[in-house]
Amino acid sequence: MLILLVLGAGAAGLYWWRLPVDAIVKAQPQDATITIAGMTAQGTADLDRIEQGSYEVSVARSGFETSTVQLTVTRLGENSLDISLEPLPQAISLTAHPDEATVAVACGDEVIVTDTGSAMCTIPAGPVLITASLPGHNTIEREYYCDSPLDLEFWMDPEGQVVEGRGTMMSTGAPKGVAISPDGTEIWASILNGPPSIEVYDVATGIRTDEIALGEHGAVEVLFTSDGTKAYASQMETARVYEIDTATHEVLRQFETESSWSKVIELSPDESTLYVANWTGDDVSIIDLKTGTLTKRVATANTPRGLYATENGSTLYVASFDDGILERIDTLWGETETVFDGGGALRHIVGDPERNLLFISDMAKDCIWAHDMSTGKTWVFTETDEKPNTIDLSPDGKVLFVSCRGENNSVSYYMPGPEWGTILLFDAATAEPLDAIIGGNQCTALDVSDDGSLLVFSDFLDNRLRLYAVPSFETLAAGNGGRWISHFTDLSK
């Protein structure tokens, strides 16, 4: 009996000794990938009830040397492993504009390099602080986790400016229209004097990634569908609109407006209808996108420009440039009604459906009109710099962005004038100025990203696009008007 008890106890002990145990592997950096026993984890691998034995552990992260070691798991062992990866050297190249700026690279408390205009250095992979400073300009401080080579350019903003410059892109021709893709990764610019008709840029790098030719001519305006799968571009010379696959950049269809000098395009809220303003045709073409056919042309006042389709799809507002008239079209019956006659030169319309409000730029009277779609009342929302043209609203409807060309050249508006163009930001509820950007020659195209974080505009006569980061409305509102007051002293060349 005693022998049986002893044998039983020995068997139980042996069984206990061979049971699976727990183990843990920790890695540095904490987001490194750990691979062990057929499983992967980031930073920490908790191994519950693992069989005793020897395991190969691999830890990897970009910018660091991969480590492969053995972990022996036993009943009485520690069964834990801490692995710190060896950082690999990473090259950093910095360029600042203007080139009088001081740039610096720091790792922790150690400044690696300081120079003027540009700097180059090599650091171990890991966190890095990059700064750029210049008297009279906002200091830039940006933190990066450097796990691959960094090649950075900084555009120093004048002191007090709230929006932040992110880059400059040179185009091959005059950028008339611009649109940021719904996912915020690409910028499409329509080139008026193309081909190419459209140029595509990567938002992150500013690199031109493709060119799209629409026959022998350029393009006027470009817009995306809400899901970003298609884009539409208008072409004056042929009075056509092209439908483009945004993934392949192939033209899917082309639509004849059967009018002349087709410019501004607008999608109905359900994206089943395309509206086209025909500049010298003095009408609007209405195209059924399901069938690809022109359903009707509706006569308007002279030189229709801006368009706005209401959310219910029943009404289209049209801004007339030569007559300065705002018209309302019943999209079902094609009946037109004049709702405002300001005697100016109305150019562009944006709408806030929440407040049932339209904003309209007037290039002759240098102002933005507000129109209440419910009451029909129209009033001057705010005065602007010379020749306001393209406008946009932030997605939350709180910020109105206005592109102003500046005073025309006395000989021809095709030549640079005596003033720089500007981009103005206003509180869309109170008309209080929030910030101002001094642009180049004839700021024209303008678009704000769907998440409100990016602003892109064109210096039309300079063949240039400029990209800015837009902070929250709360930050803009707390900026004391940004450069609104000081920008007036910088307008004259």
WORA-V605522 format. One record per backbone hydrogen bond with DSSP energy under -1.0 kcal/mol. CO is the residue of the C=O (numbers start at 0). NH is the residue of the N-H. If there is no record, write none. Layout:
[[CO/NH] [CO/NH]]
This chain:
[[0/4] [1/5] [2/6] [3/7] [4/8] [5/9] [6/10] [7/11] [8/12] [9/13] [10/14] [11/15] [12/16] [13/17] [15/18] [20/49] [22/46] [23/80] [24/44] [25/82] [27/84] [28/31] [31/42] [32/59] [33/40] [34/57] [35/38] [38/35] [40/33] [41/43] [42/26] [44/24] [46/22] [49/20] [52/72] [54/70] [56/68] [57/34] [58/66] [59/32] [60/63] [62/87] [66/58] [68/56] [70/54] [72/52] [78/23] [80/25] [82/27] [85/64] [87/124] [89/122] [90/149] [91/120] [92/151] [93/118] [94/153] [96/155] [97/100] [100/116] [101/132] [102/114] [103/130] [104/111] [104/112] [105/128] [106/109] [109/106] [112/104] [114/102] [115/117] [116/95] [118/93] [120/91] [122/89] [125/145] [127/143] [128/105] [129/141] [130/103] [131/139] [132/101] [133/136] [135/158] [139/131] [141/129] [143/127] [144/146] [145/125] [149/92] [151/94] [153/96] [156/137] [157/160] [163/468] [166/466] [168/464] [173/191] [176/189] [178/187] [180/183] [184/202] [185/180] [186/200] [187/178] [188/198] [189/175] [189/176] [190/193] [190/218] [196/190] [197/211] [198/188] [199/208] [199/209] [200/186] [201/205] [206/201] [209/199] [211/196] [211/197] [220/233] [222/231] [224/227] [228/245] [229/224] [230/243] [231/222] [232/241] [233/219] [234/239] [238/256] [239/234] [240/254] [241/232] [242/251] [242/252] [243/230] [244/248] [249/244] [252/242] [254/240] [259/280] [260/278] [263/276] [265/274] [267/270] [271/288] [272/267] [273/286] [274/265] [275/284] [276/262] [277/281] [281/299] [282/277] [283/297] [284/275] [285/294] [285/295] [286/273] [287/291] [292/287] [295/285] [297/283] [302/320] [305/318] [307/316] [309/312] [313/330] [314/309] [315/328] [316/307] [317/326] [318/304] [319/345] [323/341] [324/319] [325/338] [325/339] [326/317] [327/336] [328/315] [329/333] [334/329] [336/327] [339/325] [344/362] [347/360] [349/358] [351/356] [355/372] [356/351] [357/370] [358/349] [359/368] [360/346] [361/366] [365/383] [366/361] [367/380] [367/381] [368/359] [369/378] [370/357] [371/375] [376/371] [378/369] [381/367] [385/405] [386/404] [389/402] [391/400] [393/396] [397/427] [398/393] [399/425] [400/391] [401/423] [402/388] [403/421] [411/414] [417/492] [420/438] [421/403] [422/436] [423/401] [424/433] [424/434] [425/399] [426/430] [431/426] [434/424] [436/422] [439/420] [440/460] [441/459] [444/457] [446/455] [448/451] [452/469] [453/448] [454/467] [455/446] [456/465] [457/443] [458/461] [458/463] [462/170] [463/458] [464/168] [465/456] [466/165] [466/166] [467/454] [468/163] [471/475] [472/476] [473/477] [475/478] [478/481] [480/483] [482/486] [484/487] [486/489] [490/419]]
